[in-house]
Amino acid sequence: IGVGTGEVLALASYPTYDLSQWDKMYDTWSKDAALPMFNRATDGTYAPGSTFKLCTSVAALESGVITPSTTIVDRGIYTYYEFPQPRCWIYNATGGTHGAVNVSQAITVSCNYFFYEVGRLTGIETIDNYAQQFGLGRSTGIEIGEKTGRQATNEGGSNQAPWAAYGQADQLYTPLQLANYIATLVSGGQHCPVHLLKSVKSYDNSEIIATGDTTPLNTLNISDSTLQAVKKGMYGYTQPGGMVYSYFKDCIVSAGAKTGTAQLGGGLKNNGVFVAFAPYDDPEIAIALVLEKGDAGAALASTAVTILNSYFSRESTGSVLSDNELIP
C-alpha cells in the first residue's frame, strides 16, 4: 500500500489459478481443499498476533495510560488475575524475562507481559476505538469484494483487553486491512481509502479523466512522540540484535517491521503474520503478509525483504513501472 495515498501497489493470493483455464478447470478448482479461487488478501481473515501491539501502543500512549518512557517489569508470568495467568513468550522459551522495558523496547522484543498489563490498563473500548480509526474491522474501500473482519470483544463478560492488546482474543482482520493500518500509522494518522484505480484516461491518452480517491477517510491524532516511539520499536526489530536482523541486513533501504504469531489452538500450527514499512525516515510503502500454518511471522521476513528490495531497486534505477506496463 502507498503511504498517504491508499494506492494498492501489489495484491497477491496463493495458491492461485490460470484464468485462461477457467471453463476447463472450474469444477476441479472449486473442490480443491487449498481454495485456489479464494482471495486471501481481501477475504481471508486472520488474528493479527503481535502486529496488533502497534495499535495498542498508540492507544495507550495517546490516551495517557503510558508515556514513551514508562517502564513495566516483565516477571514472566502475568499474575494480575487468579486465572488465567499467561506467560511471556521468552519465559516459555528460556525461563527468562525481558526485565524492565518501555514501549519501544517492548515492541522490539515483542514482550507479551508488557502488553498484557498495558491492555488491561487501557481497556477494550479504547483499544477497539483506535483499531477502528486504523481501519481494522472496517471496509477498506477497495473496488472489489472484501471481508471486514471483526474487532475484539469482551467474551462472556470477561475482560479480554490483555489478550486483545497483543492481537489475540476474537479479532480477525484481512491482510489488506493490516497493510493499510501500517500505512496509516507511519503516515502520522492519515487513514486513506484503499483503491486499485490509479487513473482513468481519455481514449487517446491525452488527458486524465479521473483518479483514485486519496482523501483520508479519517485522521488519527497521533503525536510526534507517540509516532517516533512506535516507529523506533519497529526499527529495532530490523537492526542488529533485532528478531529479523538476519534477513534485514540485506535490505537495501532502512525499514521498520513487526512479526505476529496468530494462535489457532486445537493442535494446529499457528499462522504467521508480518508487517513492514520503508524507508524508515520517509515511509513510502507498507506491506502485510500472512502465511497460513506458517508457525511464526519471522518465516515471512525473507519474503518481505525481497519485496522491499524489488520495489526500491526499480525506483533507484529508474525502472519503476510506467502507466499500462505489466510486470514481466
N, C-alpha and C positions, 0 to 999 in steps of 0.2 A: 504494500500500500504506500502511495506517496504521502509523505508527511505534509500536512497543511493543505492537501488537495483532495484526499479520499480516492484518488485515482488507482484503479487496480492495475498493477504493473505485471503481475503474473498470478494465475489461478490454476491449480492443478489438483487432480484426484487420481489415486491409484489403488487397485488396478483400473485400467481404462479399456476402451474398445475402439475398433476401427469403424467409423461412421459409414464408410463405403460398403461394409458388410452387414448393415443394419437389418435389411429384409431377410437375409440368409441366416443370420446368427441370433436373431432376437430371442427365439424360444430357448436356445442354449444359454444365452447370457442371463435371461430372466430367471433361470433355475440355478445359476452359479452361486454357490454359497459365499463367494468372495465379493458379490454385488458390484460387478464392474460398471453397471449403469447408474450407480448411486454416487452422487456428487458429494463427497465427504467434506469438501472445502466449504460448501454453503449449507448442506443439510445434515452433516454429521455433528452431533452434539456430544461434548466431552467435558468431564470435570477438568478445570484448568490446572489443578495441582498448585505447586508453588509459584507459578506465573502470576497467580492472583495476589501474592504478597505485595506486589507493587501498588495495586488498588487499595489494599488495606493500609499500606504505609501513607498514601496520600490522604485517605480518610482520617486516619489517626493524627497526622501532622496538621492538617487543615482545620480539624475540629478542636485542636488544642489538647488532645489526650496525651501526646508526647511532643517533644521538640527534637530537632536533629541531634542534640547532644544527650538526650535521655538514654540511660543505660538500664538494661534489665539483665539480671544474672541468670544464666541458663543452669538449672540444677538437675538437668537430665530427665527427671520425672516430674510432670506437672501435677502438683498435689492440691490445687485450689479446691477441686471437687473431690468428694469422697469416692465417687465413681462417675465416669471412668477417669483414669489417670494416665493420659497418653505420655509417650516418651519422645524426646527429640531423636531425630534420625541418627545423630552421632553417638548418642548413648546406646542405641540399639546396635550400632556397628562396632563400637570400640569400648563402651563403658565410660567414655569421657564426656565432657561438656564443652560448650563454646565460651564459657565464662561470662564476664560482663561485656555486653555488646550494645552498640547504638543501632539505629535503624539502618544506616548504610552498611555497617558490618553484618547485621542480621540478614540483609538481602544477599550480600556476597557469600556468606557461609550457609545461607538458607536455613537459619535457625528456627525450627518449629516452635521451640519453647517460647522464644521472644514473641512470636505471632499468636500463640495461644493466649498469652497474657494481654497483648495489645488488642486482640479481637474481643476478649471479654470486657475490657475497659471501654472500647469504642462502641460495641453493641451492634446487633444485626441490622437495625434500622438505618444507622449511619453508614455502615458498610454497603448495604444494598442501595442506598441513595447515591453514593459515589459510583458504584458499579453501573447503575442506570445512566448516570451522566457520561460515563465512558462508553455507553452503547451496549453494554453487556446485558443480554436478555431482551434486547430490542431489535427491531428490524434495522438493518444497516442502510437500507435504501437502494441496494443493488437492483438492477433492472430485471434480473431473473429470479426465480423462486428461491426461497431460503427458509430455514427454520430459525426461530427466535430464541430457542433455548429457554432456560429459566434461572431465576436468581435463588439464592439460599433462603430458607425459611426456618422458623423455629418449630421443629417437628414435635408433635405431641406435647406442646407446652414447654419442652426443654430448650435451654439456651444453646443454640448452635453456633453462636458467634465465634468461639475459639476455633472451631473446625472450619467454618466458612472463611475465616481470616487467612488460612493457608491453602484455600482452594478445594476443600472437601465439602462436607455437608451434602446438600442435594442439588447444588448448582451445576448447570450444564451450558456450555457455550460452543459456538462453531469456530473453526479456525479463522474464518473471515472476521468474525467479531473480535477475536483475540488480536489479530493483526491491526485492526482499526483502533482498538483500545490502546495498543502501544504507540501507534501513530498519534493518537490524541494526547497521550501522556507527554511524549517528547516534543510535541509542538507547543507545549505550555498550556494545553487545555482546549485547543480548537478541535471540537468533535465534528468532523465533516461527514456528509453522507458518502457512502461508497458508490462508485459508479464505474461501469465498464466503458461507457461512451466518453470519448475524449473530445471529438468534434464531428460535426456534420458539414460537409462542403457542398457547394453547388455542383451541378452535373459536370461542369468543365473545370472544377477545382480552382476557380478564380476567387471564390470568397467563402468564408466560414459562416454558415447559417446558424449553427447552434453549437454550444459546448456543454460538457458535463458540468453539473452544478457543484461548485466548490464552496458555496456559502455554508458556514458552520450551522449545524442543527442546534447546537448549544455550546456555550463556553464555560468550562470549569474554572473556578477561581483557584488556581494553583500558584502559590507564592514562589518566588525565585528560590528561597531557601529550601522549600519542600522539593521542588523540581531537582535542584542540584543534589540533595541528599539521596533521592531515589536513583537518579542517573549515576551517581557515584557508586552506589551499591551494585548496579548492573555493570558498570565499567570494571569494577574489581573482579567480577566474575570471569572476565576475559583476559585479565592481566596475570603476571607471574604470581603463583600461589592460588589463583582462582580456579574454580572447578572445571572450566573448559579452556584453560590457557593452552593446553597441549594441542588444541585444534586452532585456537585463535591466534597463536603465534605466527601462523601462516596467512592470516587475513591481511589484505593489502590496505585496509582502512581501519581506523580505530572504531571500536564498536562496544555497545553495551548489550548484555544478554541475561536471560534467566531461564533455567530449566524447570520443568514440572513433572512430577510423577503422580499420575492420576490413578488412585487405588480403585480396583474393580471388585475386590472381595471374591468369595466363593472359590478361592484357589486359583483364580485366573491371573495371568500376567498383567501387570499394570500397563496403562497407556503411557507413552512418552509424549511430553509437550515441550515445545521450545519457542521462545520469542526473542527477538533481537532488533536492534536499530543501528543505523550508521549514516554518516560518520558521527562520532561522539559529540564533537563540538558544535556541529551544524547539521542535525539529522535531516536526511533526505528520504530514507525509506524505512519501513518497519515490516518485519516478517513474522509469521507464525507457522509452525509445523507441528503436526500431530502424527504419531506412529502408533497405530492400534497394536496392543500387546507388545509394545516396544520395550517394556520393563522400566526404562528410565529416560528422562528427557535428554540426558547427555548423549544418548545414542544418535541424536539428530544434530549435534554440534558440527560435525564434519560437513553435513549437507548444507547447513546454514552458511558456513564459511565459503563453500563452493558457490552458493547463490550470490553472496556479497561480492566475492572476487569476480564473478562473471559480470555482474552489473557494473561495478566500478572500474573494471578493466576496459569494458566497452566505452564507458564515459571518458576515461583518461586518454584513450587512443582516438577519440572522436568517432567511434563506430557505434554510437547509440542508434537504435533503430529509428528510421525516419517514418513519416506517415505512410501507411499502406504497405510497409515492409514486413515480411514474416521472418521469424527466427528459423535459420536453416537447420 
